[in-house]
Amino acid sequence: MKTSNITFLAALISSPLAAESLNKTLEIGVFTDYIKSSTNKEKNLDWQQVEAGIGAGIDLQKIINKQWDVRLELAKTRYITEDGNANDYATRLGLDAIYKIDDSPVYLFTGLKYFTNAKSYRAINVGAGYNLQINNRFSIYGEAAVYRDLNYGYTDQGLKLGLKYAFGSIRKLPVPRKITVLDTDPVTVTFIDTDNDGISNNNDSCNDTGANVKVDLKGCAIYSESTVAITLNVNFENNSSYLTKPLDKSIKSLADFMTQYKNTKTTIEGHTSSEGSEKYNLFISKKRALRVKDILVNKFNIDENRLSVKGLGESQLISAGSMPADHKVNRRVVAKIETTLKTPMKKD
């Protein structure tokens, strides 16, 4: 019978290593560039025979998503004329949309530029670039572009070389863990656990739980349940549905609770004292409940479909006495909400 020995890289399995990755949000770059003017400008005195320009600039690039960025550019260029004399410095201001090719350092861009040199004009540009990543923060980039003058019809070309710094948060990326199986022929099996919860990706039904959350055999979070509740109790004057404090602390607490737990609903119950007729007490109790509902809807923006009202009159007295204090506690509106919270359990 053939005997197999299986050796696990235990340190890697119990404590997976992690590489760092930058979640980029913004990049700032400095660059130098070369602009080759249209040959028609070199022969034209209206353009002071500008031949080419060498300049420097800065750009600010906002990362929109994995595919697209938008970039603002400002550059100063020193143009040279055909006879070799230097012209004044000129300015270029522009906005580009950048399309990033999947898993490639190559990107494409197009945009609109405003130039001020011998004459001021607007131009559209298209081009391609290459981004060489040095580390998480720094990269070197080079670009080639064509500028089409929208005012006079000339076409210039440009080359750019720059250095970029990226802003964003550092996140940990798991390094694939390896299990070495020693048999007649050694075999290496790659064990990938993207969310570091101890369950390999091919067996993980919930791949975003995180390393500090307890999970079941399918990699899904194990939850603990708890009940949270709030009670409303607002009192009214005799024979009245008017609230002297419509922003009463108790009403605000109920509104805050319902804002936090958006799936909750409640029934608002109106009550009265034993004074007056039973029919009138049913009427005034419902009116009181409607008043509280109106405050929750109009003052605190609670959806009225989450609120129902009920007038119970004098059917549920708190105090059966006939003293003013007894009547006061009975003239009330109450509501109670309970909801169950499910919280992921943390590892010890």
Buried (B, 14 or more C-beta within 10 A) or exposed (E): EEEEEEEBEEEBBEEBEEEEEBEBEEBEBEBBBBBBBBEEBBEBEEBBBBBBBEBEBBBEBBBEEEEEBBBBBEBEBBBBBBEEEEBEEBBBBBEBBBEBEEEEEEBEBEBBBEBBBBBEBEBBBBBBBEBEBEEBBEBBBBBEBEBBBEEBEBBBBBBBEBBBEBEBEEEEEBEEBBBEBEEEEEEEEEBBBBBBBBBBBEEBEBEEBEBEBBBEEEBBBEEEEEEEEBEBBBBBEEEEBEBEEEEBEBBBEBBEBBEEBEEBEBEBBBBBBBBBEEEBBBBBBBBBBBBBBBBBBEEBEBEEEBBBBEBBBBEEBBBEBEEEEBBBBBBBBBBBBEBEEEEBEEEE
